[in-house]
Amino acid sequence: MSEPSNETTHSVILLTRAGCGLCITALEQLRVICADYGIEPGTVDVDEAVPTDPGLRAEFGDRLPVVLLDGREHSYFDVDEPRLRADLSR
């Protein structure tokens, strides 16, 4: 595999909630993928975010986990690794 480009810094956030098994798996996958690009993925618990961002749970709460790339929805339920790697290389 060629060396990933680090020219552009991207933001990767995983929307999650406590007790979500799929969320734990997705975060593990994201950490491996993002490490190749020098990025530490962040997490936001949609239930804990309600006081400051109630729309987050309303929009995404029924289909977690959700991967946000640069603030935009990238994938949900599963991490789309080939697509994420392609987008992180841009």
C-alpha positions as CSV (number, residue, x, y, z in Angstrom):
1,M,0.0,0.0,0.0
2,S,1.3,3.5,-0.8
3,E,1.9,6.0,1.9
4,P,-1.2,8.1,2.6
5,S,-1.1,11.8,1.9
6,N,-1.1,14.1,4.9
7,E,-1.3,17.3,2.9
8,T,-4.9,18.0,4.0
9,T,-6.0,17.6,7.5
10,H,-9.4,16.1,7.8
11,S,-11.8,15.8,10.8
12,V,-13.3,12.4,11.6
13,I,-16.0,12.2,14.2
14,L,-18.0,9.1,15.3
15,L,-21.5,9.8,16.5
16,T,-22.2,7.2,19.2
17,R,-24.1,6.4,22.4
18,A,-23.4,4.4,25.5
19,G,-24.1,0.7,25.2
20,C,-23.8,0.7,21.4
21,G,-21.8,-2.4,20.4
22,L,-21.6,-1.4,16.7
23,C,-20.2,2.0,17.9
24,I,-17.4,0.3,19.7
25,T,-16.5,-1.8,16.6
26,A,-16.7,1.3,14.4
27,L,-14.4,3.3,16.7
28,E,-11.8,0.5,16.7
29,Q,-11.9,0.5,12.9
30,L,-11.7,4.3,12.7
31,R,-8.6,4.4,15.0
32,V,-6.7,2.0,12.7
33,I,-7.7,3.7,9.5
34,C,-7.2,7.3,10.8
35,A,-3.8,6.4,12.3
36,D,-2.5,5.9,8.7
37,Y,-3.4,9.6,8.1
38,G,-2.2,11.0,11.4
39,I,-5.7,11.7,12.5
40,E,-7.2,10.9,15.9
41,P,-11.0,10.3,15.4
42,G,-13.2,12.1,17.9
43,T,-16.5,10.8,19.3
44,V,-19.7,12.6,20.2
45,D,-22.4,10.8,22.3
46,V,-25.6,12.0,20.8
47,D,-27.5,11.6,24.1
48,E,-24.9,13.6,26.1
49,A,-25.0,16.3,23.4
50,V,-28.7,17.0,23.8
51,P,-28.3,20.1,26.0
52,T,-26.1,21.9,23.5
53,D,-27.1,20.2,20.2
54,P,-30.5,18.5,20.5
55,G,-30.8,18.2,16.7
56,L,-27.9,15.8,16.6
57,R,-29.9,13.0,18.4
58,A,-33.0,13.9,16.4
59,E,-31.2,13.5,13.1
60,F,-28.8,10.6,13.8
61,G,-30.0,8.9,16.9
62,D,-31.9,6.0,15.2
63,R,-29.0,4.9,13.0
64,L,-25.8,4.9,15.0
65,P,-22.9,4.7,14.6
66,V,-22.5,7.5,12.1
67,V,-19.1,8.6,10.7
68,L,-18.8,12.3,10.0
69,L,-15.9,13.4,7.7
70,D,-15.2,17.1,7.9
71,G,-18.6,17.7,9.5
72,R,-20.6,15.8,6.9
73,E,-22.2,12.4,7.1
74,H,-19.9,9.8,5.5
75,S,-21.4,6.4,6.5
76,Y,-23.6,4.8,9.1
77,F,-23.9,1.4,10.8
78,D,-20.6,0.3,9.2
79,V,-17.4,2.1,8.4
80,D,-17.0,2.3,4.6
81,E,-13.2,1.7,4.7
82,P,-12.4,1.9,1.0
83,R,-14.4,5.1,0.5
84,L,-13.1,6.6,3.7
85,R,-9.5,5.9,2.7
86,A,-10.1,7.4,-0.7
87,D,-11.7,10.5,0.8
88,L,-8.9,10.9,3.4
89,S,-6.3,10.8,0.6
90,R,-7.9,13.8,-1.1
